[in-house]
Amino acid sequence: MIHGFMANISPNIGDNIEKNLEPENSLDRTDRRILHLLQADGRLSNLKLAEAVGLSPTAVLARTQRLAREGYILGYEARLNPLKLGRGMLVFVEVLLDRTTPNVFEQFKAAVQVRDEIMECHMVAGGFDYLLKTRVADMAAYRDFAGAVLWQLPGVRETRTYAVMEEVKHQTRLAF
């Protein structure tokens, strides 16, 4: 792990994304190499990272801090096994709101933020308003979640549920 710059990374990924919309062509070859290496192994030490890109540890630390400050690096996290932690069922949910007003959107967005079962929430174009990615223990837990939480979210008119039978590909790395 590279020490000293983690405090500068916003806990809300959206904060860094919205503040830092620079085009990727502002990165030089070394910056891109650092990003590729950290994306493959976020625990890579500053010394190993410096060796891999052929710069001093001080220079690499400065670059890494800058990349975090500019929003290219949003944070670091461990990938956990959901099966071992009682969250083995992955469910995607289409959500259609009863009306599409700024107030309803804001209420819905605020409500999904506080639910740990909802891992991701995306406003989408098309036949519904939001796509949710949820994780629960099993179908019984999903049924409880749907009744107690999902259908009670502000403005929800209709939902469509897609229980995942097999996760064919799961990738968090960006191709750039």
N, C-alpha and C positions, 0 to 999 in steps of 0.2 A: 504494500500500500504506500502511496505517496503521501507523506504527512504535511500538514500545514495549510492546505487549501480547501479541505472539505467543508469548513465553516462558511465559505463563500458560496456554496451551492445551495440554491433555494430548495426547501423541502417540497414545494409545489412545482412540479415540472413545468406546468403552464406558465409560471412566472418567467422562467428563463427562456422558454420558447418565444413568448410574445415580445420580450425585451431584446432578443438577439436574433433578428431575422436576416443577418448578413448572408450573402451568397457564399456557397462553399468554395468558390474559386479564390477567396481571400486566404485560403490555407496554402502553405508551401508544402513541399514534399515531406519534410521532416515532421511538420504538424500532422499531416495525414498518416504518416507511419506511427507516430505516437498514439493517435486515435485508434488505428487498427490494432495495435498491440494491447492497449488498455481495454478495448472492446472484447478482445479474445481472453484477457486475463486481467480483471480489475484489481487483483491483489499483487500485480507485478511491482516489485520494489523500484524505487527511483533509481537505484544503482543499476539494476538489471535493465531497466528501460533506457538508461543512458548508454549502457554498453550496446544495446540493440540498435540504437539510432546513431551511435558514433559521436555523441556530445558529452560534455561534462555533466555530472549530476546537478550542478548548480544551474546550468543552462536548461536542462530538461525540466527541472522543477519550475523555473520561471515560465517556460513554455506551457507546462501543464496547468499552472495557476492561471495563466492568461486564457487558455482554452476553457477553463471552468468559468472564469469571470465573464468571458464573452458568450457563454451559453452553449458551447459545443459539447462540453461534458456536463451532464445534468445531475450526476450522482453515481453512487456505487451501491450495489446490493448483492446479497447472496441469493442464489436460486434455490428454493426449498422444494422438497418432494411433497406434493399435496396429498398423496395417498398415505404417507406416514404421519401426516398431521391432521387426518380426519376430514380432508376437503377433496376427496377423490372424484367428485362429480362436477364436471364442467358443463355449464349451461349458457347458451346465448339466448337473449330475449329481445325481440323487437317490441318497441313501445310506441303506441300511437296516443298522442295527447288529445283531449277533448277540444281544445282550442290552442291556437298557436299565437299567443300574445307574449310580449316581453316579460310580463309579470309571471305567467305560468312557466315559461322557460326558466326564469330565475328561481322560482320556488322548487321546481323539479331538480335543477342542478344542485341547489343547496341540500335537498333531501338525500340525494344519492351519495353526496360526499361523506356522510356520517355512517354509511352502511358498509361494514367490512366485507360482507358477502359479495358486494358489487366491486369487482376488481377494476373494471374499465367501463366508461360510459362515453359514447360517441354520438354527437348530433349528426344525422345523416340526411342526404337528399334522397327522395324516392317516396315509396309508399308508406313509410312510417317515419317517426321523428327521431328516435334514439335507438341505438343498439347497445345492449348491456352484455358484459362478460361477467358471469357470476361463478362462484365456486362454493359448493356445499358438500356435506358428507355423502348424501344419497338422495334417492327420489323422495323419500318421506320428508327429509329435511328441506328439499326444494319446495315441496307442497306446503309445508309450514311457512317457509319464507315467502312464497307467492301470496298466500292468504294474509299473513300478518304484516308484510312489508311491501311487496311489489305492487299489489293492487290497491294499496293505501297511499302510494306516492302521489303528490299533488298533480292533478290534471290527467291522470292515466284513464284513458277510455278503453283501450284494448291492448292486449299483449299476445305475442306468439312466442312459444317456447321451443327451443331446439336443444335437446339433450345430446351431448357429444358421446358417441359410441366408441370412437377410437380417435386419439389425437395423432394424426398422421405426420404433421410437421409442427414443431414449436421452435421458433427462432426469435431471438431478441436482437441479434446483430443487424446493423444497417449496412447495406451495400452502398459504397460510395467510392 
